Amino acid sequence: MKQARYRGRFAPSPSGPLHFGSLICALGSYLDARAQGGEWWVRIDDLDPPRVAPGAVDAILRALEAYGLTWDGSVQYQSQRSAAYEAALEALRRRGVVYACGCTRREIADSNVGRADVAIYPGTCRAGLAPHKAARAWRVDTRGARVHFEDRLQGRIEQDLEYAAGDFIVQRADGWFAYQLAAVVDDAELGITDIVRGADLIDSTLRQVYLRRLLDLPTPRYLHLPVAVNALGEKLSKQTLAPPLNMTFPQSTLIQALAFLKHAPPLALRQAAVPEILSWAIAHWSPADLPQARTIEQES
Ligand code: GLU
């Protein structure tokens, strides 16, 4: 069978401008795609309108340009794809693998059967809504769902979804579709063959692998990069006050990001222009040399 041509993507949430942590994901997925002569697309995960920061989409796209990360095709927006998500939810309903849930957050917290820090839904509405309850969200039935995938960097990853994640949400009580469903539908629609993203999304990947199985969609190859964390072990993000990327002199941050991925260019290139640094990185991209950790502390 002919192998589909490599098609990768970077899918930022526009909750703020890019920072060093998101640059690592953008750069890693870009280099992996370009090193294999593949395409690299950009999707804006603007599913959750209240969390979209004004101006963030523009700032993200301008940062990608400044760092030389040019994309193929037109930028995709999740906010324009509700019809496709609705169709996927309908397909899941027809298969009887999702159910309407009428529980409030409060009720779920009160009956928490998971670890103290993760609320695992106890499956209250699996057998149907209690008479006094109205449907709020839609959940996937994870009973017996043992899921695994082979990560190109982190090795085999498996999970018993029922106990580790519980019946997760595909459509929220406020009507918005959940990221898990949207990501699966969009990646499949675009024919994404390779997903390179941060290791903080490994738990999401397991749910997405399961959703793909339920929707009869092929599983892409996965590579989860280490995530940049601060001295407290927190992911660099807007919430942890990670500074936005340097836009006036991107070279030095680009080199820092390559060093983070254990692909530091030779000294002679330290003063080079962005396209030259990227060409070197594409030619020398070697996933076997990537650091295998799930998190790496980044000094600021
Ligand atoms: N938009 C999400 C994030 O930035 C997920 C991206 C993805 O599916 O790779 O965390």
Residues whose N, C-alpha, C, O or C-beta is under 5 A from the ligand:
A	BS01	LIG	A11 P12 S13 D45 A183 R197
